[in-house]
Amino acid sequence: MRRNNGGNYTNPCLTMHQPWASLLVFGIKRVEGRSWPSPIRGRLWIHAASKVPEPETIKAMEDFYKEIYAVNGIKDLKFPDNYPTSRLIGCVEVVGCITCEELQSWEELPEGVRLEGQTDYCWLCEQPQKLIIPFEMRGQHGVYNLERKIYEAAVRGLRPVEAPYPVKFPLIDPQDPFSLKPGSLTCLSGTSKTSKLEISSGLSNVIAGARVAATQFSRESKGDSSIDSEVGIPVSSRTRNKLKGITQNEEDVCHDAEPNSVTKDLK
C-alpha cells in the first residue's frame, strides 16, 4: 500500500456527491475526474455529501458503468444496495493523476477504464475499502484532513472491496509515488496525440443519458464548488463546460474554492 501524501495532509478526505462516492468506494469507478490535479498520493477517505441522488441519476450512472464494463466482457455488475449521504463511507488509494488526454491514449489500460475520466485531471484509484458502518459527519471543500478521532474509529471498520475489474496503474518510477503525474505519459511517448476510442451506438446512447443526468445534477448543485466530480462520461474539452452548465466565473470558483466557503449541502 503506497503511503506518501504531499503537503500537510495526514488523513486526507474528499467529499463527493452520490452515486459517484459509493461507486468509487465499491471499486466500480476507478477514475475520479476533477478540474484540479490531485495534491496527494496514498489513502484518500471518501465522504458522501448530503444531497440525496435522484433515482434517475442513479439509473443513468449504473447503466453507464454496465456499458463500459461490457466493453471488457464484464456482464454482471453488483451495484451498492443503497447510496448513503452525509457519511464517511470508505477510502481508496490514489496512485497517480494524469490528464484526460493521457488517460485516453494509454493503450496499456483496458478500454473501459479509458472511457471513464474525461475532465481536465484524472485521479487514478486502486484498492477500494468500505466502512462496515458509515460514519455520520460534515464535509468540507477540496481535500481536507479527517479529524483524528473520526480517523481512529473509522480505520478499524474498514474492509477490502472485491472490485469487479480492478486495474493496476503502473508508476513511471516505482521509487517515486508522484511519478505518475500530468505530463508524465506525454513526455514518455513524445506525443500528445490521443488514440481514438471506438464507441458503439449502444454505448453512445447510454452516454447521452448519463450526460443529461449529470448536467441536471450539476445545475441543482450549482454553487457547491468543492464537489466537481466528473461522472466518467467521455466528452470533448470543447463541450465539457457546456455539459456542466457552468459559466467561466463558476469554473474559476471550482478551481480556486477556499475551505471556508462551505455550503449547507456539505453535511
FILUM-755271 format. One record per residue: residue in one letter; z negated, x, y of N, C-alpha, C in turn. Coordinates in Angstrom, 2 decimals. Atoms other than C-alpha are relative to their C-alpha. Example, Ala and Ser with C-alpha at 12.3 -4.5 7.8 and 13.67 -1.06 7.14 Angstrom:
2
<site a <0.00 0.89 -1.19> <-7.80 12.30 -4.50> <0.00 0.90 1.20>>,
<site s <0.06 -0.82 -1.19> <-7.14 13.67 -1.06> <-0.73 -0.77 1.09>>,
***
This chain:
267
<site m <0.00 0.84 -1.19> <0.00 0.00 0.00> <0.00 0.88 1.24>>,
<site r <-0.13 -0.85 -1.16> <1.09 1.51 3.30> <-1.00 -0.39 1.07>>,
<site r <1.00 0.24 -1.02> <-1.58 1.90 5.95> <0.20 0.96 1.16>>,
<site n <-0.17 -0.85 -1.16> <-0.58 3.26 9.33> <0.39 -0.87 1.19>>,
<site n <-0.28 0.86 -1.13> <-0.87 0.76 12.15> <0.00 0.81 1.29>>,
<site g <-0.09 -0.72 -1.25> <0.17 2.00 15.55> <-0.90 -0.58 1.07>>,
<site g <0.77 0.50 -1.13> <-1.59 1.60 18.89> <-1.47 -0.11 -0.30>>,
<site n <1.44 0.21 0.17> <-5.12 0.23 18.98> <-0.29 -1.10 -1.01>>,
<site y <0.19 1.08 0.97> <-4.66 -2.21 16.11> <-0.82 0.48 -1.19>>,
<site t <0.81 -0.31 1.17> <-7.29 -2.20 13.39> <0.31 -0.99 -1.12>>,
<site n <-0.34 1.05 0.96> <-6.71 -5.53 11.62> <0.96 -0.97 0.69>>,
<site p <-0.94 0.79 -0.80> <-3.55 -6.85 13.32> <0.33 -1.35 -0.62>>,
<site c <-0.29 1.37 0.42> <-2.76 -10.55 13.16> <1.10 -0.57 0.89>>,
<site l <-1.09 0.65 -0.73> <0.22 -12.67 14.22> <-0.09 -1.50 -0.24>>,
<site t <-0.01 1.46 0.11> <0.19 -16.40 14.95> <1.44 -0.48 -0.08>>,
<site m <-1.34 0.54 0.21> <3.23 -18.29 13.68> <-0.07 -1.51 -0.19>>,
<site h <-0.09 1.43 0.28> <4.33 -21.91 13.54> <0.26 -0.23 -1.49>>,
<site q <-0.39 0.46 1.32> <4.61 -23.76 10.27> <1.36 -0.69 0.10>>,
<site p <0.27 -0.51 1.35> <6.52 -23.89 7.97> <0.24 1.50 -0.18>>,
<site w <-0.36 -1.40 0.14> <7.55 -20.29 8.73> <-1.17 0.87 -0.44>>,
<site a <1.18 -0.81 0.35> <3.99 -18.95 8.41> <-0.24 0.00 -1.50>>,
<site s <0.26 0.08 1.44> <3.47 -20.20 4.85> <1.16 0.55 -0.82>>,
<site l <-1.15 -0.55 0.72> <6.99 -19.29 3.79> <-0.08 1.52 -0.07>>,
<site l <0.17 -1.45 -0.01> <6.19 -15.70 4.78> <-1.10 0.43 -0.96>>,
<site v <1.15 -0.36 0.84> <2.80 -15.60 3.05> <0.28 -0.26 -1.47>>,
<site f <-0.34 0.29 1.39> <4.27 -17.12 -0.12> <1.13 0.89 -0.52>>,
<site g <-1.02 -0.94 0.45> <6.88 -14.35 -0.27> <1.40 -0.56 -0.03>>,
<site i <-1.33 0.60 -0.04> <9.80 -16.72 0.23> <0.79 0.58 1.17>>,
<site k <-0.57 -0.62 -1.19> <10.52 -15.46 3.71> <-0.35 1.49 -0.03>>,
<site r <0.23 -1.44 0.11> <10.95 -11.68 3.62> <0.28 0.75 1.28>>,
<site v <-0.32 -0.61 -1.29> <12.14 -11.01 7.14> <-0.52 -0.91 1.11>>,
<site e <0.50 0.75 -1.15> <10.29 -12.13 10.26> <0.74 0.44 1.25>>,
<site g <-0.79 -0.33 -1.18> <12.51 -12.30 13.33> <-0.78 -0.16 1.28>>,
<site r <0.69 0.02 -1.30> <11.18 -11.53 16.80> <0.95 0.51 1.09>>,
<site s <-0.77 -0.51 -1.13> <12.55 -10.80 20.25> <-0.51 1.36 0.45>>,
<site w <0.57 -1.31 -0.33> <10.48 -7.60 20.32> <-0.31 0.75 -1.29>>,
<site p <0.21 -0.78 1.23> <10.04 -4.74 17.83> <-1.45 0.00 -0.44>>,
<site s <1.36 -0.01 0.54> <7.01 -4.57 15.57> <-0.75 1.24 0.48>>,
<site p <0.79 -1.15 -0.45> <4.26 -2.37 17.05> <-0.85 0.60 -1.11>>,
<site i <0.88 -0.45 1.08> <2.57 -1.90 13.67> <0.78 0.21 -1.29>>,
<site r <-0.43 -0.08 1.38> <3.15 -0.87 10.09> <-1.24 -0.21 -0.85>>,
<site g <1.13 0.28 0.87> <0.97 -1.88 7.19> <-0.36 -1.47 0.01>>,
<site r <0.42 1.40 0.16> <-1.05 -5.05 6.71> <0.04 -0.76 1.33>>,
<site l <-0.04 0.92 -1.13> <-0.35 -7.92 9.11> <-0.52 -1.34 -0.47>>,
<site w <0.57 1.30 0.33> <-2.53 -11.00 8.90> <0.84 -1.10 0.66>>,
<site i <-0.80 1.11 -0.50> <-0.75 -14.34 9.37> <-0.88 -1.21 0.25>>,
<site h <0.76 1.19 -0.41> <-2.33 -17.24 11.26> <1.00 -1.10 0.33>>,
<site a <-0.87 1.14 -0.26> <-0.72 -20.68 11.34> <-0.49 -0.75 1.23>>,
<site a <0.35 0.69 -1.25> <-0.66 -22.34 14.78> <-0.32 -1.46 -0.27>>,
<site s <0.53 1.35 0.17> <-1.95 -25.84 15.39> <1.06 -1.09 -0.11>>,
<site k <-1.03 1.04 0.00> <1.36 -27.66 15.69> <0.38 -0.39 -1.43>>,
<site v <-0.35 0.52 1.33> <1.96 -29.84 12.63> <1.52 -0.15 -0.09>>,
<site p <-1.46 0.07 0.10> <5.57 -29.44 11.45> <0.47 -1.38 -0.44>>,
<site e <-0.60 1.27 0.41> <7.78 -32.49 11.15> <0.57 0.13 -1.41>>,
<site p <-0.58 -0.04 1.36> <8.88 -33.39 7.60> <1.46 0.45 0.01>>,
<site e <-1.40 -0.39 -0.09> <12.48 -32.94 8.75> <0.15 1.52 0.15>>,
<site t <-0.05 -1.45 -0.19> <11.75 -29.37 9.85> <-0.29 0.72 -1.31>>,
<site i <0.35 -0.60 1.29> <10.10 -28.54 6.53> <1.18 -0.10 -0.97>>,
<site k <-1.12 0.19 0.92> <13.00 -30.01 4.57> <1.17 0.91 0.36>>,
<site a <-1.12 -0.83 -0.44> <15.58 -28.18 6.67> <-0.21 1.45 -0.39>>,
<site m <0.27 -1.39 0.32> <13.88 -24.84 6.13> <-0.04 0.23 -1.52>>,
<site e <0.00 -0.14 1.45> <13.28 -25.41 2.42> <1.42 -0.04 -0.55>>,
<site d <-1.40 0.06 0.42> <16.93 -26.38 2.00> <0.71 1.31 0.31>>,
<site f <-0.62 -1.26 -0.39> <17.96 -23.25 3.86> <-0.35 1.10 -0.99>>,
<site y <0.39 -1.06 0.93> <15.94 -20.97 1.59> <0.50 -0.25 -1.41>>,
<site k <-0.61 0.29 1.31> <17.18 -22.76 -1.52> <1.42 0.57 -0.04>>,
<site e <-1.40 -0.44 -0.04> <20.72 -21.94 -0.43> <0.12 1.51 0.01>>,
<site i <-0.18 -1.45 -0.07> <20.20 -18.28 0.46> <-0.53 0.69 -1.26>>,
<site y <0.44 -0.56 1.27> <18.25 -17.64 -2.75> <1.04 -0.26 -1.08>>,
<site a <-1.04 0.29 0.98> <21.03 -19.31 -4.72> <1.12 1.03 0.06>>,
<site v <-1.00 -1.06 -0.14> <23.35 -16.61 -3.35> <-0.29 1.14 -0.97>>,
<site n <0.40 -1.06 0.93> <21.37 -14.17 -5.52> <-0.42 -0.54 -1.36>>,
<site g <0.20 0.56 1.33> <21.16 -16.50 -8.51> <-1.36 -0.63 -0.25>>,
<site i <1.32 0.64 0.16> <17.66 -17.91 -7.88> <0.15 -1.48 0.28>>,
<site k <-0.27 1.44 -0.12> <17.88 -21.65 -8.51> <-1.26 -0.86 0.12>>,
<site d <1.20 0.83 0.05> <14.28 -22.81 -8.86> <-1.09 0.63 0.86>>,
<site l <1.00 -0.53 -0.92> <12.13 -22.05 -5.81> <-1.23 -0.90 0.01>>,
<site k <1.26 0.74 -0.10> <8.48 -23.07 -5.72> <-0.52 0.15 1.41>>,
<site f <0.47 -0.02 -1.38> <7.51 -24.00 -2.18> <-1.48 -0.36 0.07>>,
<site p <1.41 0.36 -0.16> <3.96 -24.39 -0.84> <-0.19 -1.51 -0.12>>,
<site d <0.31 1.43 0.12> <2.33 -27.73 -1.62> <-0.29 -0.62 1.36>>,
<site n <0.28 0.49 -1.34> <1.24 -28.02 2.00> <0.12 1.15 0.99>>,
<site y <-0.15 -0.99 -1.06> <1.54 -26.22 5.32> <-1.16 -0.15 0.99>>,
<site p <1.19 0.15 -0.84> <-1.95 -25.89 6.85> <0.20 0.55 1.41>>,
<site t <-0.08 -0.45 -1.38> <-2.37 -25.46 10.60> <-1.37 0.43 0.50>>,
<site s <1.24 -0.54 -0.59> <-4.98 -23.72 12.78> <-0.81 0.78 -1.02>>,
<site r <0.67 -0.72 1.08> <-5.77 -21.49 9.81> <0.57 1.42 -0.16>>,
<site l <-0.43 -1.31 0.48> <-5.64 -17.84 8.80> <0.37 -0.21 -1.46>>,
<site i <-0.45 0.40 1.34> <-3.58 -18.15 5.62> <0.31 1.16 -0.94>>,
<site g <-0.30 -1.11 0.89> <-2.87 -14.65 4.29> <0.51 1.20 0.77>>,
<site c <-0.52 -1.21 -0.65> <-1.10 -11.39 5.03> <1.23 0.51 -0.73>>,
<site v <-1.14 -0.71 0.58> <1.98 -9.27 4.38> <-0.09 1.45 0.43>>,
<site e <-0.10 -1.39 -0.41> <2.82 -5.58 4.61> <1.30 0.18 0.78>>,
<site v <-1.18 -0.30 -0.81> <5.19 -4.72 7.46> <0.38 1.45 -0.28>>,
<site v <-0.40 -1.35 0.40> <7.14 -1.72 6.18> <1.08 0.59 0.91>>,
<site g <-1.02 -0.50 -0.90> <9.78 -1.47 8.88> <0.44 -1.06 0.98>>,
<site c <-0.55 0.92 -0.99> <11.57 -3.04 11.82> <1.35 0.55 0.44>>,
<site i <-1.35 -0.42 -0.37> <15.31 -2.86 12.45> <0.68 -1.12 0.77>>,
<site t <-0.74 1.03 -0.72> <17.90 -4.73 14.48> <0.72 -0.93 -0.98>>,
<site c <-0.69 0.94 0.87> <19.70 -7.77 13.12> <1.33 0.57 -0.47>>,
<site e <-1.27 -0.60 0.40> <22.98 -5.83 13.12> <-0.19 1.00 -1.14>>,
<site e <0.28 -0.95 1.07> <21.41 -3.12 10.96> <-0.33 -0.73 -1.29>>,
<site l <0.35 0.76 1.21> <19.98 -5.70 8.56> <1.25 -0.56 -0.66>>,
<site q <-1.22 0.59 0.54> <23.34 -7.41 8.16> <0.89 1.04 -0.67>>,
<site s <-0.89 -1.03 0.53> <25.11 -4.13 7.47> <-0.63 0.84 -1.11>>,
<site w <0.71 -0.77 1.01> <22.51 -2.82 5.00> <0.43 -0.50 -1.38>>,
<site e <-0.63 0.52 1.21> <24.65 -3.29 1.91> <-0.84 0.19 -1.25>>,
<site e <0.88 -0.19 1.16> <21.94 -2.00 -0.45> <-0.92 -1.18 -0.23>>,
<site l <0.88 1.15 0.12> <19.96 -5.18 0.21> <0.73 -1.20 -0.61>>,
<site p <-0.62 1.23 0.50> <20.59 -8.48 -1.60> <0.57 -0.81 1.16>>,
<site e <-0.67 0.74 -1.07> <22.92 -10.71 0.37> <-0.89 -1.05 0.63>>,
<site g <0.90 1.02 -0.53> <20.30 -13.44 0.70> <-0.96 0.54 1.04>>,
<site v <0.91 -0.62 -0.97> <17.94 -11.06 2.50> <0.73 0.29 1.30>>,
<site r <-0.78 -0.32 -1.20> <20.68 -10.01 4.89> <0.31 -1.24 0.83>>,
<site l <-0.24 1.25 -0.72> <21.17 -13.68 5.79> <-1.24 -0.50 0.73>>,
<site e <1.25 0.56 -0.53> <17.52 -14.18 6.74> <-0.23 0.22 1.48>>,
<site g <0.42 -0.29 -1.36> <16.89 -12.43 10.03> <1.15 0.27 0.93>>,
<site q <-1.11 -0.17 -0.92> <19.24 -12.73 12.98> <-0.46 0.06 1.45>>,
<site t <0.46 -0.22 -1.37> <17.04 -12.20 16.02> <0.22 1.45 0.38>>,
<site d <-0.19 -1.37 -0.46> <17.04 -9.01 18.06> <-0.64 1.00 -0.96>>,
<site y <0.73 -0.92 0.86> <14.44 -7.39 15.80> <-0.48 -0.72 -1.27>>,
<site c <0.36 0.56 1.30> <13.76 -7.98 12.11> <-1.16 0.80 -0.59>>,
<site w <1.16 -0.64 0.60> <10.29 -7.20 10.76> <0.11 -0.15 -1.52>>,
<site l <-0.22 0.00 1.45> <10.63 -6.25 7.08> <-1.34 -0.08 -0.71>>,
<site c <1.32 0.31 0.58> <7.81 -7.68 4.98> <0.01 0.06 -1.53>>,
<site e <0.20 -0.11 1.44> <6.56 -6.93 1.47> <-1.43 -0.41 -0.35>>,
<site q <1.35 0.18 0.55> <3.50 -7.54 -0.73> <-0.77 -1.17 0.63>>,
<site p <0.72 1.15 -0.55> <2.55 -11.07 0.39> <-1.28 -0.28 -0.77>>,
<site q <1.26 0.43 0.59> <-1.01 -12.20 -0.24> <-0.47 -1.25 0.74>>,
<site k <0.49 1.22 -0.62> <-2.56 -15.58 0.38> <-1.51 -0.11 -0.17>>,
<site l <1.44 0.26 0.08> <-6.12 -16.69 1.05> <-0.24 -1.21 -0.91>>,
<site i <0.35 1.14 0.86> <-7.66 -18.89 -1.62> <-0.46 -1.16 0.85>>,
<site i <0.47 1.02 -0.95> <-9.41 -20.77 1.17> <0.38 0.46 1.40>>,
<site p <-0.39 -0.39 -1.36> <-7.63 -20.54 4.55> <-1.16 -0.16 0.98>>,
<site f <1.08 0.00 -0.98> <-9.98 -19.76 7.46> <0.45 -0.71 1.28>>,
<site e <-0.30 0.64 -1.27> <-10.04 -22.05 10.49> <-0.31 0.98 1.14>>,
<site m <0.20 -0.89 -1.15> <-9.61 -20.05 13.69> <1.05 -0.29 1.06>>,
<site r <-0.96 0.12 -1.09> <-7.83 -19.92 17.02> <0.91 1.22 0.01>>,
<site g <-0.94 -1.10 -0.08> <-4.74 -17.81 17.54> <0.09 0.58 1.40>>,
<site q <-0.25 -0.64 -1.29> <-3.61 -15.55 20.36> <1.48 0.33 0.09>>,
<site h <-1.39 -0.37 -0.19> <-0.35 -14.34 21.80> <0.28 1.39 -0.53>>,
<site g <-0.41 -1.30 0.47> <1.58 -11.44 20.35> <-0.78 0.44 -1.23>>,
<site v <0.82 -0.56 1.08> <-0.07 -9.13 17.81> <-1.38 0.30 0.58>>,
<site y <1.37 -0.18 -0.48> <-3.85 -9.11 18.19> <-0.90 0.40 -1.16>>,
<site n <0.94 -0.42 1.04> <-6.84 -7.75 16.32> <-0.83 -1.17 -0.50>>,
<site l <0.84 1.01 0.62> <-8.60 -10.05 13.90> <-1.46 0.34 0.24>>,
<site e <1.43 -0.24 -0.18> <-12.30 -10.48 14.63> <-0.57 0.60 -1.28>>,
<site r <0.54 -0.72 1.15> <-14.31 -8.22 12.37> <-0.66 -0.93 -1.02>>,
<site k <0.70 0.89 0.94> <-16.45 -11.00 10.89> <0.99 -0.86 -0.79>>,
<site i <-1.02 0.77 0.71> <-13.33 -13.02 10.04> <0.70 0.89 -1.01>>,
<site y <-0.65 -0.94 0.91> <-11.65 -9.97 8.53> <-0.86 0.26 -1.23>>,
<site e <0.88 -0.34 1.12> <-14.67 -9.10 6.37> <-0.12 -1.14 -0.99>>,
<site a <0.06 1.16 0.90> <-14.80 -12.63 4.98> <1.35 -0.25 -0.66>>,
<site a <-1.33 0.32 0.51> <-11.04 -13.04 4.59> <0.48 1.00 -1.05>>,
<site v <-0.55 -1.02 0.90> <-10.30 -9.74 2.84> <-0.50 -0.20 -1.43>>,
<site r <0.55 0.25 1.35> <-12.49 -10.82 -0.09> <0.68 -1.19 -0.68>>,
<site g <-0.62 1.19 0.57> <-10.49 -14.01 -0.55> <1.49 0.11 -0.20>>,
<site l <-1.44 -0.19 0.16> <-7.01 -12.51 -0.81> <0.41 0.04 -1.47>>,
<site r <-0.58 -0.06 1.33> <-4.88 -12.99 -3.89> <1.49 0.31 0.11>>,
<site p <-1.43 -0.33 -0.05> <-1.44 -11.42 -4.56> <0.85 -1.23 -0.31>>,
<site v <-0.95 1.09 0.22> <1.52 -13.77 -4.49> <1.16 0.52 -0.83>>,
<site e <-1.17 -0.36 0.81> <4.25 -13.66 -7.10> <1.23 -0.54 0.70>>,
<site a <-1.17 0.41 -0.78> <7.26 -13.76 -4.82> <1.17 -0.31 -0.92>>,
<site p <-1.12 0.40 0.87> <10.38 -15.44 -6.24> <1.07 1.08 -0.14>>,
<site y <-1.02 -1.05 0.05> <12.65 -12.48 -5.39> <-0.44 1.11 0.95>>,
<site p <0.53 -1.04 -0.90> <10.66 -9.56 -3.94> <1.03 1.09 0.26>>,
<site v <-0.94 -1.04 -0.40> <12.56 -6.85 -2.10> <-0.78 1.23 0.45>>,
<site k <0.58 -1.26 -0.44> <11.68 -3.19 -1.61> <0.91 0.60 1.06>>,
<site f <-0.77 -0.59 -1.08> <12.82 -1.83 1.73> <-0.29 1.50 0.04>>,
<site p <0.28 -1.43 0.07> <13.19 1.94 1.28> <-0.12 0.65 1.38>>,
<site l <0.19 -0.72 -1.25> <11.84 4.13 4.07> <1.04 1.11 0.14>>,
<site i <-0.91 -1.12 -0.25> <14.17 6.65 5.69> <-0.69 1.30 -0.38>>,
<site d <0.83 -1.16 0.31> <11.38 9.23 5.41> <-1.30 -0.50 -0.63>>,
<site p <1.21 0.50 0.67> <8.70 8.40 2.80> <-1.30 0.53 0.59>>,
<site q <1.20 -0.58 -0.60> <6.25 10.61 4.71> <-0.30 -0.61 1.37>>,
<site d <0.17 0.59 -1.33> <6.71 8.63 7.94> <0.12 -1.51 -0.09>>,
<site p <-0.05 1.46 0.13> <5.76 4.93 7.81> <0.77 -0.68 1.13>>,
<site f <-0.77 0.58 -1.10> <7.55 4.37 11.14> <1.46 0.46 0.00>>,
<site s <-1.37 -0.52 0.04> <10.83 5.93 9.98> <1.05 -1.11 -0.07>>,
<site l <-0.92 1.12 0.06> <12.43 2.52 9.33> <-0.16 -0.81 1.29>>,
<site k <0.17 0.57 -1.33> <12.82 1.55 12.97> <1.37 -0.30 0.61>>,
<site p <-1.29 0.32 -0.62> <15.52 0.17 15.29> <0.82 1.25 0.29>>,
<site g <-0.89 -1.14 -0.21> <18.45 2.56 15.32> <0.03 0.98 -1.16>>,
<site s <0.06 -0.99 1.09> <17.44 4.46 12.19> <1.15 -0.15 -0.98>>,
<site l <-1.10 0.19 0.95> <20.07 2.89 9.93> <1.34 0.28 0.66>>,
<site t <-1.24 -0.27 -0.73> <22.77 3.09 12.59> <0.24 1.50 0.10>>,
<site c <-0.13 -1.46 -0.08> <22.06 6.80 13.01> <0.43 0.60 -1.33>>,
<site l <-0.35 -0.53 1.32> <22.31 7.37 9.28> <1.46 -0.27 -0.35>>,
<site s <-1.36 0.38 0.36> <25.58 5.51 8.89> <1.03 0.56 0.97>>,
<site g <-0.92 -0.54 -0.99> <27.06 6.92 12.07> <0.90 -1.05 0.59>>,
<site t <-0.81 1.09 -0.55> <28.43 3.50 12.96> <-0.87 -1.21 0.23>>,
<site s <0.74 1.23 -0.28> <27.19 0.26 14.45> <0.76 -1.22 -0.50>>,
<site k <-0.80 1.09 0.51> <29.84 -1.82 12.70> <-0.78 -0.81 -1.02>>,
<site t <0.72 0.88 0.90> <28.39 -4.83 10.92> <0.92 -0.50 -1.10>>,
<site s <-0.80 0.52 1.09> <29.69 -5.69 7.48> <-0.07 -1.52 0.00>>,
<site k <-0.08 1.44 -0.08> <30.79 -9.28 7.24> <-0.59 -0.66 -1.24>>,
<site l <0.59 0.76 1.09> <28.76 -11.71 5.16> <0.83 -1.26 -0.22>>,
<site e <-0.76 1.19 0.31> <30.72 -14.40 3.40> <-0.95 -1.17 -0.19>>,
<site i <0.86 1.17 0.05> <29.21 -17.84 3.85> <0.80 -1.18 -0.52>>,
<site s <-0.69 1.14 0.59> <30.21 -20.76 1.67> <-0.14 -1.22 0.89>>,
<site s <0.06 1.22 -0.79> <30.82 -24.21 3.09> <-1.35 -0.70 -0.19>>,
<site g <1.30 0.62 0.24> <27.64 -25.47 1.42> <-1.11 0.68 0.79>>,
<site l <1.00 -0.74 -0.76> <25.58 -22.72 3.00> <0.17 -0.24 1.49>>,
<site s <-0.25 0.28 -1.41> <27.25 -23.34 6.35> <-0.61 -1.33 0.42>>,
<site n <0.55 1.32 -0.31> <26.18 -26.97 6.21> <-1.52 0.04 0.10>>,
<site v <1.45 -0.05 -0.03> <22.57 -26.19 5.41> <-0.49 0.85 1.17>>,
<site i <0.32 -0.81 -1.17> <22.53 -23.53 8.13> <0.04 -0.89 1.25>>,
<site a <-0.13 0.88 -1.15> <23.71 -26.14 10.61> <-1.20 -0.94 0.10>>,
<site g <1.18 0.87 0.00> <20.88 -28.47 9.56> <-1.25 0.72 0.44>>,
<site a <1.16 -0.78 -0.38> <18.32 -25.73 9.91> <0.03 0.36 1.48>>,
<site r <-0.13 -0.29 -1.42> <19.67 -24.84 13.34> <-0.49 -1.17 0.84>>,
<site v <0.42 1.18 -0.74> <19.17 -28.39 14.54> <-1.53 -0.12 -0.02>>,
<site a <1.45 0.10 0.12> <15.59 -28.44 13.22> <-0.70 1.05 0.84>>,
<site a <0.63 -1.09 -0.74> <14.77 -25.07 14.75> <0.13 -0.20 1.50>>,
<site t <-0.22 0.23 -1.43> <16.29 -25.97 18.12> <-0.93 -1.08 0.52>>,
<site q <0.90 1.08 -0.39> <14.31 -29.22 18.25> <-1.44 0.49 0.05>>,
<site f <1.35 -0.53 0.06> <11.14 -27.39 17.23> <-0.27 0.88 1.21>>,
<site s <0.15 -0.90 -1.14> <11.71 -24.81 19.96> <-0.19 -0.78 1.29>>,
<site r <0.11 0.81 -1.22> <12.16 -27.46 22.63> <-1.37 -0.65 0.09>>,
<site e <1.32 0.65 0.00> <8.97 -29.27 21.60> <-1.11 0.99 0.28>>,
<site s <1.04 -1.02 -0.15> <7.05 -25.97 21.66> <0.22 0.88 1.21>>,
<site k <-0.36 -0.85 -1.14> <8.51 -24.64 24.91> <-1.25 0.38 0.78>>,
<site g <1.15 -0.49 -0.75> <6.02 -22.51 26.79> <-0.95 0.78 -0.86>>,
<site d <0.86 -0.75 0.92> <4.30 -21.12 23.69> <0.70 1.31 -0.32>>,
<site s <-0.82 -1.20 0.09> <5.72 -17.65 24.19> <-0.44 0.97 -1.06>>,
<site s <0.42 -0.94 1.03> <3.69 -15.95 21.51> <0.64 -0.30 -1.33>>,
<site i <-0.50 0.41 1.30> <5.37 -17.86 18.74> <1.49 -0.19 0.09>>,
<site d <-1.45 0.07 -0.12> <9.04 -17.00 18.87> <0.65 0.35 -1.33>>,
<site s <-0.50 -0.33 1.32> <9.56 -16.76 15.13> <1.41 -0.52 -0.21>>,
<site e <-1.34 0.42 0.37> <13.17 -16.84 14.06> <-0.07 -0.69 -1.35>>,
<site v <0.04 0.77 1.23> <13.85 -19.36 11.34> <0.82 0.65 -1.10>>,
<site g <-0.80 -0.65 1.02> <16.08 -16.96 9.49> <1.39 -0.58 -0.12>>,
<site i <-1.32 0.59 0.03> <19.30 -18.69 10.44> <1.00 0.97 0.59>>,
<site p <-0.96 -0.93 -0.56> <22.37 -16.49 10.89> <0.73 -0.58 1.20>>,
<site v <-0.70 0.41 -1.21> <23.59 -16.90 14.46> <0.46 1.27 0.71>>,
<site s <-0.49 -1.17 -0.73> <25.57 -14.58 16.69> <-0.91 0.27 1.18>>,
<site s <0.82 -0.34 -1.15> <23.86 -12.73 19.50> <0.43 -0.78 1.24>>,
<site r <-0.51 0.75 -1.15> <26.06 -14.64 21.94> <-0.59 -1.40 0.07>>,
<site t <0.48 1.39 0.02> <24.79 -18.05 20.83> <-1.48 -0.13 -0.29>>,
<site r <1.39 0.08 0.43> <21.23 -17.14 19.83> <-0.90 -0.71 1.02>>,
<site n <0.86 0.59 -1.02> <19.61 -18.04 23.14> <0.35 -1.46 0.26>>,
<site k <-0.38 1.40 -0.16> <21.62 -21.25 23.43> <-0.62 -0.86 -1.08>>,
<site l <0.57 0.76 1.10> <20.43 -22.37 20.00> <-1.50 -0.19 0.17>>,
<site k <1.44 0.12 -0.24> <16.84 -21.70 21.03> <-0.29 -0.98 1.12>>,
<site g <0.20 0.95 -1.08> <17.38 -23.92 24.05> <-0.91 0.54 1.08>>,
<site i <0.85 -0.59 -1.02> <15.71 -21.48 26.45> <0.83 0.61 1.10>>,
<site t <-0.67 -0.62 -1.12> <16.62 -20.11 29.84> <-0.29 1.48 0.01>>,
<site q <0.24 -1.43 -0.06> <16.79 -16.45 30.75> <-1.42 0.28 0.44>>,
<site n <1.37 -0.23 -0.44> <13.48 -16.74 32.57> <-0.99 -0.20 -1.13>>,
<site e <0.90 0.24 1.12> <11.82 -18.19 29.50> <0.10 1.11 -1.02>>,
<site e <-0.16 -1.11 0.93> <13.30 -15.39 27.38> <-0.81 1.20 0.47>>,
<site d <0.79 -1.09 -0.54> <11.69 -12.86 29.72> <-1.47 -0.20 -0.30>>,
<site v <1.40 0.28 0.33> <8.35 -14.59 29.16> <-0.27 0.31 -1.46>>,
<site c <0.17 -0.28 1.43> <8.88 -14.34 25.39> <-0.16 1.50 -0.23>>,
<site h <0.06 -1.45 0.19> <9.36 -10.59 25.73> <-1.28 0.59 0.57>>,
<site d <1.07 -0.65 -0.76> <6.53 -9.94 28.18> <-1.28 -0.81 0.05>>,
<site a <1.18 0.87 -0.03> <3.89 -12.56 27.31> <-1.29 0.80 -0.03>>,
<site e <1.30 -0.66 -0.05> <0.36 -11.49 28.16> <-0.99 -0.75 -0.87>>,
<site p <0.95 0.65 0.89> <-2.53 -12.20 25.77> <-0.85 -1.05 0.68>>,
<site n <0.89 0.95 -0.66> <-4.42 -14.15 28.46> <0.69 -1.32 0.30>>,
<site s <-0.70 1.25 -0.27> <-1.73 -16.84 28.67> <0.01 -0.90 -1.22>>,
<site v <0.10 0.80 1.22> <-2.98 -18.69 25.62> <0.19 -1.48 0.34>>,
<site t <-0.23 1.42 -0.20> <-1.78 -22.27 25.32> <-0.86 -0.80 -0.95>>,
<site k <0.84 0.86 0.84> <-3.55 -25.22 23.77> <0.55 -0.12 -1.40>>,
<site d <-0.57 0.11 1.34> <-1.17 -25.05 20.79> <-0.49 1.10 -0.93>>,
<site l <0.46 -1.11 0.84> <-2.84 -21.87 19.53> <-1.43 -0.22 -0.44>>,
<site k <1.35 0.31 0.47> <-5.88 -23.49 17.99> <-0.23 0.57 -1.39>>,
***
